[in-house]
Amino acid sequence: MRETYSLVRTSIYSVPIALYALALGGFGIGLTEFGTIGLLPQIGSDFNISAATAGYLVSGYAISVALGGIFITIAVTKLERKKVLLGLMTLFILGNFISGIANTFSIMMVGRVVAALCHGAFFGIGAVVATDLVDATKKARALSIMFTGLTVANVLGVPFGTWLGQQFGWRSTFLAISLVGISAFFAIVSLVPLDPPHNPEVGSRKIRDELRAFTQRQVWYSLLVTICGFGGMFGGFTYIAYTLTRVTHFADSSIPYILFLFGIGIFIGNYFGGKSADKNLKLTIIGYLSGLFVILVIFAMTATNKPASVLSIFLMGILGFAPVSAVQMRVMKFASSAPTLASGANIASFNIGNTIGAAAGGYLIAKDFGYTSPLWSAAALTALAVVIFFIADFDEKKSLKKVSLA
């Protein structure tokens, strides 16, 4: 595997250029996942549905990501990774096209589910491809480059997609995302190297090895940290357009610009999070998650104040996305002998957390707790992630002590 990947070393800023093809795919996926959030009020109005029902476009997408991240990854473990990535991008293009032409909420939900099926497997397999392209000291940085597509989607793509939807109708955003998917497809064709095909016997052993990784307690701890930590992140973000327009009283036209600022925060967090994860994995995770908890509480308490809300959203972007590479590295570290399925499961966990966070926020809104209530439930989930991480760290130290005594 290493020999095959080493053949392609054309680089930008001393990293393999293939990472940027993966980042372009991540950009399209980021547009699909987050781009809907800024358009939920318009979609809800068009289909005459409530805010909580419109939120199903986010939570339903997340459920599909979780299922695809596990079951599709299992199904394609024996196949060449490049061909799998191309197949997943084809699914992505189809799903967004369906959403763009949907004339009912149900059909749109089908499109969301189809597009989401590629998400978990793409990032799960892409993470293994990305780390295989670099040496051991740059693995978290390689992951952060792949996830840069998500950050750029938030910095530029989501605000632009929201603006595009407001100007030409929300359908235009999904059709534009389909075009991004086509571009990513051809970038992967051109830039990502092939890996050797697996024979059936090796493939069968590989699946067993991948499943065996889940006997490690630390893998499960990592998945739980991801679920709760990013359940907090996305739980607070899902209904942000409602919070900003109905609590902070920003105009609808202001939302793309505020989302742009959030995206800048994500870009900054992803960059520094990737660098710090290569230096200190534990401190990166606990530091940023603790900071996210604090800022969610502050945002919930100051949501009626426009400057404070804007600053909170910017800091949410930094603190919420900075641990992404670190938690992905952690789960791959403890599943090192067979990281592909564990990697996909962690991507699924992001979206299980997304589902839980969005569902909790939607439930509180439906029960008339107001449009700041998702921020409080998000803070509670993030606090739980911090507690779980401390338990995991204590358990790891205890296990290492037993090994040293033996």
C-alpha positions in Angstrom: 0.0 0.0 0.0 2.7 2.5 1.0 4.6 1.8 -2.2 1.6 2.5 -4.4 0.8 5.8 -2.6 4.4 6.9 -2.7 4.3 7.0 -6.5 2.1 10.1 -6.4 4.1 12.8 -4.6 3.2 15.9 -6.6 2.5 18.3 -3.9 1.4 21.8 -2.8 3.1 23.2 0.2 4.9 19.8 0.8 1.8 17.7 1.0 0.5 15.2 -1.6 -1.9 16.9 -4.0 -4.3 14.0 -3.7 -5.3 15.4 -0.3 -6.8 18.3 -2.1 -9.0 16.1 -4.3 -10.3 14.5 -1.1 -10.8 18.1 0.3 -12.9 19.0 -2.7 -15.1 16.0 -2.1 -15.3 17.1 1.6 -16.3 20.6 0.4 -19.3 19.3 -1.5 -20.3 17.1 1.4 -20.0 20.0 3.8 -22.3 22.1 1.5 -24.8 19.3 1.6 -24.7 18.8 5.4 -24.5 22.4 6.5 -26.0 24.3 3.6 -29.5 23.3 4.5 -29.3 25.0 7.9 -29.4 28.5 6.5 -32.3 27.6 4.2 -34.5 25.8 6.7 -36.9 28.8 7.2 -37.4 29.1 3.4 -37.8 25.3 2.9 -40.2 25.2 5.8 -42.3 28.0 4.4 -42.3 26.5 0.9 -43.5 23.1 2.1 -45.7 24.6 4.8 -44.0 22.7 7.7 -43.0 23.6 11.2 -39.4 24.5 12.3 -39.1 21.2 14.1 -40.3 19.2 11.0 -37.9 21.2 8.8 -35.1 20.1 11.2 -35.7 16.5 10.1 -33.7 17.5 6.9 -30.7 17.8 9.2 -31.4 14.9 11.7 -32.6 12.6 8.9 -29.5 13.3 6.9 -27.4 12.6 10.0 -29.1 9.2 10.6 -28.4 8.2 7.1 -24.8 9.2 7.4 -24.5 7.1 10.5 -25.9 4.0 8.8 -23.9 4.6 5.6 -20.7 5.2 7.6 -20.9 1.7 9.1 -22.8 -0.6 6.7 -21.5 0.8 3.4 -17.9 0.8 4.8 -18.4 -2.9 5.7 -19.8 -3.6 2.2 -16.9 -2.0 0.4 -13.9 -3.1 2.6 -12.7 -5.6 0.0 -12.8 -3.1 -2.9 -10.2 -0.7 -4.2 -10.5 2.5 -2.3 -10.3 4.9 -5.2 -13.2 3.1 -7.0 -15.2 3.2 -3.8 -14.6 7.0 -3.4 -15.8 7.5 -7.0 -18.9 5.4 -6.4 -19.7 7.4 -3.3 -19.4 10.7 -5.1 -21.8 9.4 -7.7 -24.3 8.7 -4.9 -23.7 12.2 -3.6 -24.4 13.8 -7.0 -27.7 11.8 -7.4 -29.0 12.6 -4.0 -28.5 16.4 -4.3 -30.1 16.4 -7.7 -33.2 14.7 -6.3 -33.3 17.3 -3.5 -33.0 20.1 -6.0 -36.0 18.9 -8.1 -38.2 17.7 -5.2 -41.8 18.9 -5.3 -42.7 17.5 -1.9 -41.0 17.3 1.5 -41.0 13.5 1.4 -39.1 13.4 -2.0 -36.7 16.0 -0.7 -36.0 13.8 2.4 -35.3 10.9 0.0 -32.7 13.0 -1.8 -31.1 13.9 1.6 -30.9 10.3 2.6 -29.4 9.2 -0.7 -26.7 12.0 -0.5 -26.0 11.2 3.1 -25.3 7.5 2.5 -21.9 8.5 0.9 -20.9 10.9 3.7 -19.7 8.6 6.5 -18.0 6.1 4.2 -16.3 8.8 2.1 -14.7 10.5 5.1 -14.0 7.1 6.8 -12.2 5.7 3.8 -10.8 9.0 2.9 -9.2 9.4 6.3 -7.3 6.1 5.9 -6.2 7.1 2.4 -5.1 10.6 3.7 -3.0 9.2 6.5 -1.4 6.6 4.2 -0.1 9.4 2.0 2.1 11.0 4.7 4.5 9.9 7.4 3.6 9.4 11.1 4.4 12.9 12.2 1.9 14.5 9.8 -1.1 12.3 10.0 -3.4 14.7 12.0 -2.3 17.5 9.6 -3.2 15.3 6.6 -6.7 14.7 8.1 -7.1 18.4 8.7 -6.3 19.1 5.1 -9.0 16.6 4.0 -11.4 18.2 6.4 -10.4 21.6 5.0 -13.2 21.0 2.5 -15.7 21.1 5.3 -14.2 24.3 6.6 -14.2 26.0 3.2 -17.8 24.9 2.8 -18.6 26.8 5.9 -16.4 29.9 5.2 -17.6 30.4 1.6 -20.0 27.7 0.5 -22.7 27.8 3.2 -23.1 31.6 3.2 -23.0 31.6 -0.6 -25.4 28.7 -0.8 -27.7 30.5 1.7 -27.5 33.7 -0.4 -28.0 31.7 -3.6 -31.1 30.1 -2.2 -32.5 33.4 -1.0 -32.0 35.0 -4.4 -33.0 32.2 -6.8 -34.9 29.7 -4.5 -33.4 27.0 -2.3 -33.5 24.5 -5.2 -30.7 26.3 -6.9 -28.4 25.6 -4.0 -28.8 21.8 -4.3 -28.4 21.9 -8.0 -25.2 23.9 -7.6 -23.9 21.4 -5.0 -24.5 18.6 -7.6 -22.0 20.5 -9.9 -19.5 20.6 -7.1 -19.9 16.8 -6.8 -19.2 16.4 -10.5 -16.0 18.5 -10.1 -14.9 16.4 -7.1 -15.5 13.2 -9.0 -13.1 14.2 -11.8 -10.5 15.5 -9.3 -10.5 12.1 -7.6 -10.2 10.3 -11.0 -7.1 12.5 -11.8 -5.3 12.8 -8.5 -6.0 10.0 -6.1 -3.7 7.0 -6.7 -5.0 3.4 -7.0 -4.4 0.9 -4.3 -3.9 -2.8 -5.0 -7.1 -4.9 -5.2 -7.8 -7.3 -2.4 -8.2 -11.0 -3.1 -11.3 -12.6 -1.5 -9.4 -14.4 1.2 -7.5 -11.3 2.3 -10.7 -9.3 2.1 -12.5 -11.8 4.4 -9.7 -11.6 7.0 -9.7 -7.8 6.7 -13.4 -7.6 7.6 -12.8 -9.8 10.6 -9.9 -7.6 11.7 -11.9 -4.5 11.2 -14.7 -5.8 13.4 -12.2 -7.0 16.0 -11.2 -3.3 16.6 -14.5 -2.8 18.4 -13.4 -5.1 21.2 -11.2 -2.2 22.4 -12.8 -0.1 25.1 -10.9 3.0 24.1 -12.5 2.8 20.6 -15.9 3.0 22.2 -14.9 5.8 24.5 -13.7 7.8 21.5 -17.0 7.2 19.7 -19.0 8.4 22.7 -16.8 11.5 23.0 -17.5 12.2 19.3 -21.3 11.6 19.7 -21.6 13.9 22.7 -19.0 16.5 21.8 -20.3 17.1 18.3 -23.9 16.5 19.3 -23.3 19.7 21.3 -21.6 21.4 18.4 -24.4 20.6 15.8 -27.2 20.8 18.4 -26.3 24.4 19.0 -25.9 25.1 15.3 -28.9 23.4 13.7 -31.4 26.0 14.7 -29.0 29.0 14.6 -31.0 30.7 11.8 -34.1 30.7 14.0 -32.1 31.9 17.1 -30.5 34.8 15.2 -33.8 35.9 13.5 -36.3 35.4 16.3 -34.2 36.0 19.5 -31.3 38.2 18.4 -33.6 39.8 15.8 -31.2 39.9 12.9 -32.7 40.3 9.4 -32.8 37.2 7.2 -30.4 38.9 4.8 -27.8 39.1 7.6 -27.7 35.3 8.1 -25.3 34.5 5.2 -22.7 37.0 6.6 -22.9 35.7 10.1 -22.6 32.1 8.8 -19.5 33.3 6.9 -18.0 34.5 10.2 -18.8 31.1 11.7 -17.1 29.4 8.8 -14.0 31.5 9.3 -13.9 30.3 12.9 -14.2 26.7 11.7 -11.3 27.3 9.2 -9.1 28.6 12.0 -10.1 25.9 14.4 -9.4 23.1 11.8 -6.0 24.5 11.1 -4.8 24.9 14.6 -6.6 21.8 15.8 -4.7 19.7 13.3 -1.3 21.1 14.2 -1.9 20.8 18.0 -3.3 17.2 17.6 0.1 16.0 16.2 1.8 17.5 19.2 -0.7 16.6 22.0 -3.8 14.6 21.2 -5.3 14.6 24.7 -4.8 18.3 25.5 -6.3 19.2 22.1 -9.5 17.2 22.7 -10.1 18.2 26.3 -9.1 21.9 25.8 -11.3 22.6 22.9 -14.3 20.7 24.1 -14.2 22.5 27.5 -14.0 25.8 25.7 -17.0 24.8 23.5 -19.0 24.1 26.6 -18.2 27.5 28.1 -19.1 29.4 24.9 -22.4 27.6 24.4 -23.5 28.7 27.9 -22.4 32.2 27.3 -24.2 32.3 23.9 -27.4 31.0 25.5 -27.2 33.7 28.2 -26.5 36.6 25.8 -28.5 35.6 22.7 -30.5 38.8 22.8 -27.3 40.9 22.4 -26.2 41.2 18.7 -22.4 41.8 19.2 -22.2 39.0 21.9 -24.1 36.6 19.6 -21.8 37.3 16.7 -18.7 36.8 18.8 -20.2 33.6 20.3 -20.9 32.1 16.8 -17.3 32.9 15.7 -15.9 31.2 18.8 -18.3 28.2 18.4 -16.7 27.7 15.0 -13.2 27.7 16.3 -13.8 25.6 19.4 -16.3 23.2 17.9 -14.3 22.1 14.8 -10.8 22.2 16.2 -11.0 18.7 17.9 -12.3 17.0 14.7 -8.8 15.7 13.5 -7.9 14.8 17.1 -10.9 12.6 17.8 -10.5 11.0 14.3 -6.8 10.3 15.1 -7.7 8.9 18.5 -10.1 6.3 17.3 -7.7 5.3 14.5 -4.9 5.1 17.1 -6.8 2.5 19.2 -7.9 0.6 16.1 -4.5 0.8 14.5 -4.4 -2.7 13.1 -7.7 -2.2 11.2 -8.7 1.5 11.1 -11.1 1.7 8.1 -14.3 0.6 9.8 -13.5 2.4 13.1 -12.8 5.5 11.1 -16.1 5.2 9.3 -17.8 4.5 12.6 -16.4 7.7 14.0 -17.7 9.7 11.1 -21.0 8.0 11.8 -20.7 9.1 15.4 -20.4 12.7 14.4 -23.8 12.4 12.8 -25.4 10.3 15.5 -24.4 13.2 17.7 -25.8 15.6 15.1 -29.1 13.6 15.2 -29.3 13.7 19.0 -28.3 17.3 19.2 -30.8 18.4 16.5 -33.6 16.2 17.9 -33.0 17.6 21.5 -33.1 21.1 20.2 -36.2 20.5 18.1 -38.0 18.8 21.0 -37.3 21.8 23.3 -38.5 24.2 20.6 -41.7 22.2 20.1 -42.3 22.3 23.8 -42.1 26.1 23.7 -38.8 26.4 25.6 -37.8 29.0 23.1 -35.1 29.3 20.4 -32.2 29.5 22.8 -33.1 26.1 24.3 -31.0 24.2 21.7 -27.9 26.0 23.0 -28.6 24.7 26.6 -29.1 21.1 25.4 -25.9 21.5 23.3 -24.0 22.7 26.4 -25.2 19.7 28.4 -24.1 17.2 25.7 -20.7 18.9 25.4 -20.2 18.7 29.2 -21.0 15.0 29.0 -18.3 14.5 26.3 -15.8 16.1 28.7 -16.7 13.8 31.5 -16.5 10.7 29.2 -13.1 11.8 28.0 -11.8 12.1 31.6 -13.1 8.6 32.3 -11.5 7.2 29.1 -8.2 8.9 30.0 -8.3 7.4 33.6 -9.1 3.9 32.2 -6.2 4.2 29.7 -3.7 5.2 32.4 -5.0 2.3 34.6 -4.5 -0.2 31.8 -1.0 1.1 31.0 -0.1 0.8 34.7 -1.3 -2.8 34.8 0.8 -3.6 31.7 3.9 -2.0 33.2 3.5 -3.9 36.5 3.1 -7.2 34.6 
